[in-house]
């Protein structure tokens, strides 16, 4: 049975992006898959030091909660990440976790060690922004695309909603929640998929 890891990156508990993630996980559970949700802000993750300590072994020398995440990335076939937009990019807590995957980058590109079960690995990105600019998601998408590629996840799809800022604002858009739930069903089904264009409520 596929294992699903969901990462909520909002520093605000039950923020709009986390509400969207919960709707997505409803769809995952309807397909009978096990899921685990982690709030990245509840973890202790130091920033990458660019020390080169991982270059020979592919293992990060910093001992913190990132070691646990690395282990979960290895065994979870499905990864779902939800995030708000911070300064046209990702929150610092999520960005720190992304940067700490340098050790996994070393494993893949230098040591030629890939993740297991490659054909089953797929990832979904949910992001919510408060601005109306279409470019508000570009920075986050560039980073998350590199993140998924490093972890050997196929970028299954994305769901992006702008003009969502106030607490609980996403709850006023039932179509957005329904779409998130539908994507949960789809990614859990194992079907092939193409990354679609961003959507707005």
ChimeraX commands (.cxc) that place a marker at each C-alpha (Angstrom):
marker #1 position 0.00,0.00,0.00 radius 0.5
marker #1 position 1.32,3.44,-0.93 radius 0.5
marker #1 position 2.39,5.68,1.90 radius 0.5
marker #1 position 1.41,9.34,1.70 radius 0.5
marker #1 position 3.42,12.08,3.40 radius 0.5
marker #1 position 1.77,15.49,3.65 radius 0.5
marker #1 position 3.78,18.55,4.64 radius 0.5
marker #1 position 1.97,21.66,5.83 radius 0.5
marker #1 position 4.32,24.64,5.60 radius 0.5
marker #1 position 2.20,27.45,6.99 radius 0.5
marker #1 position 3.41,28.83,10.33 radius 0.5
marker #1 position -0.26,29.49,11.09 radius 0.5
marker #1 position -2.09,26.38,12.33 radius 0.5
marker #1 position -5.04,25.60,10.09 radius 0.5
marker #1 position -4.08,28.42,7.76 radius 0.5
marker #1 position -5.63,28.51,4.31 radius 0.5
marker #1 position -3.01,26.27,2.72 radius 0.5
marker #1 position -3.37,23.68,5.49 radius 0.5
marker #1 position -7.16,23.68,5.13 radius 0.5
marker #1 position -6.63,23.01,1.43 radius 0.5
marker #1 position -4.24,20.20,2.33 radius 0.5
marker #1 position -6.78,18.61,4.68 radius 0.5
marker #1 position -9.35,18.61,1.89 radius 0.5
marker #1 position -6.82,16.89,-0.37 radius 0.5
marker #1 position -6.13,14.26,2.28 radius 0.5
marker #1 position -9.84,13.49,2.47 radius 0.5
marker #1 position -9.59,12.31,-1.12 radius 0.5
marker #1 position -6.45,10.30,-0.33 radius 0.5
marker #1 position -8.20,8.52,2.53 radius 0.5
marker #1 position -11.23,7.78,0.37 radius 0.5
marker #1 position -8.89,5.74,-1.82 radius 0.5
marker #1 position -7.85,3.72,1.21 radius 0.5
marker #1 position -4.28,5.01,1.49 radius 0.5
marker #1 position -2.48,5.72,4.74 radius 0.5
marker #1 position -1.36,9.30,5.22 radius 0.5
marker #1 position 0.71,11.26,7.70 radius 0.5
marker #1 position 0.61,15.05,8.00 radius 0.5
marker #1 position 3.59,16.93,9.38 radius 0.5
marker #1 position 3.59,20.63,10.19 radius 0.5
marker #1 position 7.08,21.70,9.17 radius 0.5
marker #1 position 7.05,24.50,11.76 radius 0.5
marker #1 position 6.75,21.92,14.55 radius 0.5
marker #1 position 10.13,20.43,13.61 radius 0.5
marker #1 position 13.63,21.52,14.52 radius 0.5
marker #1 position 15.42,22.01,11.20 radius 0.5
marker #1 position 18.64,23.99,10.98 radius 0.5
marker #1 position 19.56,25.68,7.70 radius 0.5
marker #1 position 22.06,24.05,5.36 radius 0.5
marker #1 position 25.62,25.12,6.19 radius 0.5
marker #1 position 27.05,24.36,2.74 radius 0.5
marker #1 position 29.77,22.51,4.65 radius 0.5
marker #1 position 30.27,19.68,2.15 radius 0.5
marker #1 position 29.86,17.10,4.89 radius 0.5
marker #1 position 27.43,15.05,2.78 radius 0.5
marker #1 position 29.60,14.86,-0.33 radius 0.5
marker #1 position 31.20,11.49,0.35 radius 0.5
marker #1 position 28.36,9.62,2.06 radius 0.5
marker #1 position 25.17,11.36,0.95 radius 0.5
marker #1 position 24.26,11.79,4.61 radius 0.5
marker #1 position 23.76,15.18,6.26 radius 0.5
marker #1 position 26.08,15.77,9.22 radius 0.5
marker #1 position 23.58,18.00,11.05 radius 0.5
marker #1 position 21.62,15.94,13.57 radius 0.5
marker #1 position 18.08,17.27,13.86 radius 0.5
marker #1 position 14.57,16.47,12.65 radius 0.5
marker #1 position 15.67,16.55,9.02 radius 0.5
marker #1 position 17.09,13.06,9.46 radius 0.5
marker #1 position 13.56,11.83,10.16 radius 0.5
marker #1 position 12.23,13.59,7.07 radius 0.5
marker #1 position 14.95,12.08,4.89 radius 0.5
marker #1 position 13.88,8.62,6.06 radius 0.5
marker #1 position 10.22,9.35,5.30 radius 0.5
marker #1 position 11.04,10.63,1.81 radius 0.5
marker #1 position 12.67,7.26,1.11 radius 0.5
marker #1 position 9.62,5.18,1.98 radius 0.5
marker #1 position 6.69,7.42,1.00 radius 0.5
marker #1 position 5.47,6.97,-2.57 radius 0.5
marker #1 position 3.34,10.11,-2.50 radius 0.5
marker #1 position 4.35,13.55,-1.24 radius 0.5
marker #1 position 1.90,16.43,-0.90 radius 0.5
marker #1 position 3.22,19.84,0.07 radius 0.5
marker #1 position 1.01,22.81,0.96 radius 0.5
marker #1 position 2.35,26.30,1.49 radius 0.5
marker #1 position 1.43,29.96,1.62 radius 0.5
marker #1 position 3.33,32.46,-0.51 radius 0.5
marker #1 position 5.93,34.41,1.48 radius 0.5
marker #1 position 7.67,37.24,-0.39 radius 0.5
marker #1 position 6.95,35.62,-3.77 radius 0.5
marker #1 position 8.43,32.31,-2.60 radius 0.5
marker #1 position 8.24,29.71,0.17 radius 0.5
marker #1 position 8.17,30.19,3.96 radius 0.5
marker #1 position 11.61,30.05,5.57 radius 0.5
marker #1 position 10.81,26.83,7.45 radius 0.5
marker #1 position 9.97,24.96,4.26 radius 0.5
marker #1 position 12.89,26.48,2.38 radius 0.5
marker #1 position 15.25,25.28,5.10 radius 0.5
marker #1 position 13.94,21.74,4.67 radius 0.5
marker #1 position 14.35,21.98,0.91 radius 0.5
marker #1 position 17.93,23.21,1.25 radius 0.5
marker #1 position 18.75,20.40,3.67 radius 0.5
marker #1 position 17.94,17.92,0.90 radius 0.5
marker #1 position 21.36,18.74,-0.54 radius 0.5
marker #1 position 22.43,15.40,0.91 radius 0.5
marker #1 position 19.81,13.64,-1.21 radius 0.5
marker #1 position 20.95,15.67,-4.23 radius 0.5
marker #1 position 24.44,14.31,-3.61 radius 0.5
marker #1 position 23.12,10.75,-3.43 radius 0.5
marker #1 position 21.26,11.11,-6.72 radius 0.5
marker #1 position 23.61,13.15,-8.88 radius 0.5
marker #1 position 27.07,12.39,-7.47 radius 0.5
marker #1 position 26.78,8.96,-5.86 radius 0.5
marker #1 position 24.19,7.67,-8.37 radius 0.5
marker #1 position 21.88,6.34,-5.68 radius 0.5
marker #1 position 18.23,6.78,-6.58 radius 0.5
marker #1 position 15.12,6.50,-4.44 radius 0.5
marker #1 position 13.34,3.11,-4.32 radius 0.5
marker #1 position 10.12,2.37,-6.23 radius 0.5
marker #1 position 10.67,5.12,-8.79 radius 0.5
marker #1 position 7.65,4.28,-10.94 radius 0.5
marker #1 position 5.25,4.89,-8.05 radius 0.5
marker #1 position 6.66,8.16,-6.72 radius 0.5
marker #1 position 4.59,11.28,-7.39 radius 0.5
marker #1 position 4.11,14.65,-5.71 radius 0.5
marker #1 position 1.48,17.37,-5.51 radius 0.5
marker #1 position 1.94,21.03,-4.62 radius 0.5
marker #1 position -0.78,23.25,-3.13 radius 0.5
marker #1 position -0.10,26.95,-2.66 radius 0.5
marker #1 position -2.17,29.92,-1.55 radius 0.5
marker #1 position -1.21,33.57,-2.07 radius 0.5
marker #1 position -2.75,36.83,-0.99 radius 0.5
marker #1 position -1.76,38.92,-4.01 radius 0.5
marker #1 position -3.63,39.15,-7.30 radius 0.5
marker #1 position -0.48,39.07,-9.44 radius 0.5
marker #1 position -0.21,36.02,-11.70 radius 0.5
marker #1 position 3.53,35.91,-11.04 radius 0.5
marker #1 position 3.04,35.44,-7.30 radius 0.5
marker #1 position 3.59,31.67,-7.58 radius 0.5
marker #1 position 6.62,31.65,-9.88 radius 0.5
marker #1 position 9.32,31.68,-7.19 radius 0.5
marker #1 position 7.75,28.90,-5.16 radius 0.5
marker #1 position 7.14,26.76,-8.22 radius 0.5
marker #1 position 10.76,26.97,-9.37 radius 0.5
marker #1 position 11.97,25.81,-5.96 radius 0.5
marker #1 position 9.38,23.09,-5.44 radius 0.5
marker #1 position 10.02,21.69,-8.93 radius 0.5
marker #1 position 13.71,21.29,-8.11 radius 0.5
marker #1 position 12.79,19.81,-4.73 radius 0.5
marker #1 position 10.51,17.15,-6.24 radius 0.5
marker #1 position 13.07,16.29,-8.91 radius 0.5
marker #1 position 15.84,15.83,-6.35 radius 0.5
marker #1 position 13.64,13.49,-4.32 radius 0.5
marker #1 position 12.73,11.49,-7.44 radius 0.5
marker #1 position 9.06,12.44,-7.30 radius 0.5
marker #1 position 7.14,12.94,-10.54 radius 0.5
marker #1 position 5.47,16.36,-10.37 radius 0.5
marker #1 position 1.91,15.07,-10.58 radius 0.5
marker #1 position 0.01,18.37,-10.39 radius 0.5
marker #1 position -0.31,21.70,-8.64 radius 0.5
marker #1 position -3.19,23.72,-7.24 radius 0.5
marker #1 position -2.63,27.45,-6.86 radius 0.5
marker #1 position -5.07,30.03,-5.53 radius 0.5
marker #1 position -4.38,33.75,-5.24 radius 0.5
marker #1 position -6.34,36.58,-3.60 radius 0.5
marker #1 position -6.65,34.34,-0.51 radius 0.5
marker #1 position -5.19,36.10,2.52 radius 0.5
marker #1 position -7.45,36.47,5.56 radius 0.5
marker #1 position -7.71,33.54,7.96 radius 0.5
marker #1 position -10.26,30.96,6.79 radius 0.5
marker #1 position -10.74,32.78,3.48 radius 0.5
marker #1 position -10.33,29.53,1.54 radius 0.5
marker #1 position -13.42,28.15,3.26 radius 0.5
marker #1 position -15.49,30.65,1.29 radius 0.5
marker #1 position -14.44,28.87,-1.90 radius 0.5
marker #1 position -16.02,25.41,-1.82 radius 0.5
marker #1 position -14.92,24.80,-5.42 radius 0.5
marker #1 position -11.29,25.14,-4.31 radius 0.5
marker #1 position -11.77,22.61,-1.52 radius 0.5
marker #1 position -13.60,20.26,-3.86 radius 0.5
marker #1 position -10.76,20.49,-6.39 radius 0.5
marker #1 position -8.21,19.72,-3.66 radius 0.5
marker #1 position -10.20,16.68,-2.60 radius 0.5
marker #1 position -10.43,15.56,-6.23 radius 0.5
marker #1 position -6.67,15.85,-6.65 radius 0.5
marker #1 position -6.27,13.73,-3.54 radius 0.5
marker #1 position -8.40,11.05,-5.18 radius 0.5
marker #1 position -6.44,11.31,-8.41 radius 0.5
marker #1 position -2.94,11.17,-6.97 radius 0.5
marker #1 position -3.92,8.24,-4.76 radius 0.5
marker #1 position -5.37,6.34,-7.72 radius 0.5
marker #1 position -1.95,5.93,-9.32 radius 0.5
marker #1 position -3.06,7.19,-12.71 radius 0.5
marker #1 position -0.71,9.21,-14.89 radius 0.5
marker #1 position -1.28,12.92,-14.93 radius 0.5
marker #1 position 0.01,16.16,-16.41 radius 0.5
marker #1 position 0.77,19.28,-14.44 radius 0.5
marker #1 position -2.02,21.74,-15.16 radius 0.5
marker #1 position -2.16,25.51,-15.17 radius 0.5
marker #1 position -2.75,27.39,-11.95 radius 0.5
marker #1 position -6.32,27.99,-10.86 radius 0.5
marker #1 position -7.99,30.80,-9.03 radius 0.5
marker #1 position -11.22,30.82,-7.00 radius 0.5
marker link #1:1,2 radius 0.2
marker link #1:2,3 radius 0.2
marker link #1:3,4 radius 0.2
marker link #1:4,5 radius 0.2
marker link #1:5,6 radius 0.2
marker link #1:6,7 radius 0.2
marker link #1:7,8 radius 0.2
marker link #1:8,9 radius 0.2
marker link #1:9,10 radius 0.2
marker link #1:10,11 radius 0.2
marker link #1:11,12 radius 0.2
marker link #1:12,13 radius 0.2
marker link #1:13,14 radius 0.2
marker link #1:14,15 radius 0.2
marker link #1:15,16 radius 0.2
marker link #1:16,17 radius 0.2
marker link #1:17,18 radius 0.2
marker link #1:18,19 radius 0.2
marker link #1:19,20 radius 0.2
marker link #1:20,21 radius 0.2
marker link #1:21,22 radius 0.2
marker link #1:22,23 radius 0.2
marker link #1:23,24 radius 0.2
marker link #1:24,25 radius 0.2
marker link #1:25,26 radius 0.2
marker link #1:26,27 radius 0.2
marker link #1:27,28 radius 0.2
marker link #1:28,29 radius 0.2
marker link #1:29,30 radius 0.2
marker link #1:30,31 radius 0.2
marker link #1:31,32 radius 0.2
marker link #1:32,33 radius 0.2
marker link #1:33,34 radius 0.2
marker link #1:34,35 radius 0.2
marker link #1:35,36 radius 0.2
marker link #1:36,37 radius 0.2
marker link #1:37,38 radius 0.2
marker link #1:38,39 radius 0.2
marker link #1:39,40 radius 0.2
marker link #1:40,41 radius 0.2
marker link #1:41,42 radius 0.2
marker link #1:42,43 radius 0.2
marker link #1:43,44 radius 0.2
marker link #1:44,45 radius 0.2
marker link #1:45,46 radius 0.2
marker link #1:46,47 radius 0.2
marker link #1:47,48 radius 0.2
marker link #1:48,49 radius 0.2
marker link #1:49,50 radius 0.2
marker link #1:50,51 radius 0.2
marker link #1:51,52 radius 0.2
marker link #1:52,53 radius 0.2
marker link #1:53,54 radius 0.2
marker link #1:54,55 radius 0.2
marker link #1:55,56 radius 0.2
marker link #1:56,57 radius 0.2
marker link #1:57,58 radius 0.2
marker link #1:58,59 radius 0.2
marker link #1:59,60 radius 0.2
marker link #1:60,61 radius 0.2
marker link #1:61,62 radius 0.2
marker link #1:62,63 radius 0.2
marker link #1:63,64 radius 0.2
marker link #1:64,65 radius 0.2
marker link #1:65,66 radius 0.2
marker link #1:66,67 radius 0.2
marker link #1:67,68 radius 0.2
marker link #1:68,69 radius 0.2
marker link #1:69,70 radius 0.2
marker link #1:70,71 radius 0.2
marker link #1:71,72 radius 0.2
marker link #1:72,73 radius 0.2
marker link #1:73,74 radius 0.2
marker link #1:74,75 radius 0.2
marker link #1:75,76 radius 0.2
marker link #1:76,77 radius 0.2
marker link #1:77,78 radius 0.2
marker link #1:78,79 radius 0.2
marker link #1:79,80 radius 0.2
marker link #1:80,81 radius 0.2
marker link #1:81,82 radius 0.2
marker link #1:82,83 radius 0.2
marker link #1:83,84 radius 0.2
marker link #1:84,85 radius 0.2
marker link #1:85,86 radius 0.2
marker link #1:86,87 radius 0.2
marker link #1:87,88 radius 0.2
marker link #1:88,89 radius 0.2
marker link #1:89,90 radius 0.2
marker link #1:90,91 radius 0.2
marker link #1:91,92 radius 0.2
marker link #1:92,93 radius 0.2
marker link #1:93,94 radius 0.2
marker link #1:94,95 radius 0.2
marker link #1:95,96 radius 0.2
marker link #1:96,97 radius 0.2
marker link #1:97,98 radius 0.2
marker link #1:98,99 radius 0.2
marker link #1:99,100 radius 0.2
marker link #1:100,101 radius 0.2
marker link #1:101,102 radius 0.2
marker link #1:102,103 radius 0.2
marker link #1:103,104 radius 0.2
marker link #1:104,105 radius 0.2
marker link #1:105,106 radius 0.2
marker link #1:106,107 radius 0.2
marker link #1:107,108 radius 0.2
marker link #1:108,109 radius 0.2
marker link #1:109,110 radius 0.2
marker link #1:110,111 radius 0.2
marker link #1:111,112 radius 0.2
marker link #1:112,113 radius 0.2
marker link #1:113,114 radius 0.2
marker link #1:114,115 radius 0.2
marker link #1:115,116 radius 0.2
marker link #1:116,117 radius 0.2
marker link #1:117,118 radius 0.2
marker link #1:118,119 radius 0.2
marker link #1:119,120 radius 0.2
marker link #1:120,121 radius 0.2
marker link #1:121,122 radius 0.2
marker link #1:122,123 radius 0.2
marker link #1:123,124 radius 0.2
marker link #1:124,125 radius 0.2
marker link #1:125,126 radius 0.2
marker link #1:126,127 radius 0.2
marker link #1:127,128 radius 0.2
marker link #1:128,129 radius 0.2
marker link #1:129,130 radius 0.2
marker link #1:130,131 radius 0.2
marker link #1:131,132 radius 0.2
marker link #1:132,133 radius 0.2
marker link #1:133,134 radius 0.2
marker link #1:134,135 radius 0.2
marker link #1:135,136 radius 0.2
marker link #1:136,137 radius 0.2
marker link #1:137,138 radius 0.2
marker link #1:138,139 radius 0.2
marker link #1:139,140 radius 0.2
marker link #1:140,141 radius 0.2
marker link #1:141,142 radius 0.2
marker link #1:142,143 radius 0.2
marker link #1:143,144 radius 0.2
marker link #1:144,145 radius 0.2
marker link #1:145,146 radius 0.2
marker link #1:146,147 radius 0.2
marker link #1:147,148 radius 0.2
marker link #1:148,149 radius 0.2
marker link #1:149,150 radius 0.2
marker link #1:150,151 radius 0.2
marker link #1:151,152 radius 0.2
marker link #1:152,153 radius 0.2
marker link #1:153,154 radius 0.2
marker link #1:154,155 radius 0.2
marker link #1:155,156 radius 0.2
marker link #1:156,157 radius 0.2
marker link #1:157,158 radius 0.2
marker link #1:158,159 radius 0.2
marker link #1:159,160 radius 0.2
marker link #1:160,161 radius 0.2
marker link #1:161,162 radius 0.2
marker link #1:162,163 radius 0.2
marker link #1:163,164 radius 0.2
marker link #1:164,165 radius 0.2
marker link #1:165,166 radius 0.2
marker link #1:166,167 radius 0.2
marker link #1:167,168 radius 0.2
marker link #1:168,169 radius 0.2
marker link #1:169,170 radius 0.2
marker link #1:170,171 radius 0.2
marker link #1:171,172 radius 0.2
marker link #1:172,173 radius 0.2
marker link #1:173,174 radius 0.2
marker link #1:174,175 radius 0.2
marker link #1:175,176 radius 0.2
marker link #1:176,177 radius 0.2
marker link #1:177,178 radius 0.2
marker link #1:178,179 radius 0.2
marker link #1:179,180 radius 0.2
marker link #1:180,181 radius 0.2
marker link #1:181,182 radius 0.2
marker link #1:182,183 radius 0.2
marker link #1:183,184 radius 0.2
marker link #1:184,185 radius 0.2
marker link #1:185,186 radius 0.2
marker link #1:186,187 radius 0.2
marker link #1:187,188 radius 0.2
marker link #1:188,189 radius 0.2
marker link #1:189,190 radius 0.2
marker link #1:190,191 radius 0.2
marker link #1:191,192 radius 0.2
marker link #1:192,193 radius 0.2
marker link #1:193,194 radius 0.2
marker link #1:194,195 radius 0.2
marker link #1:195,196 radius 0.2
marker link #1:196,197 radius 0.2
marker link #1:197,198 radius 0.2
marker link #1:198,199 radius 0.2
marker link #1:199,200 radius 0.2
marker link #1:200,201 radius 0.2
view
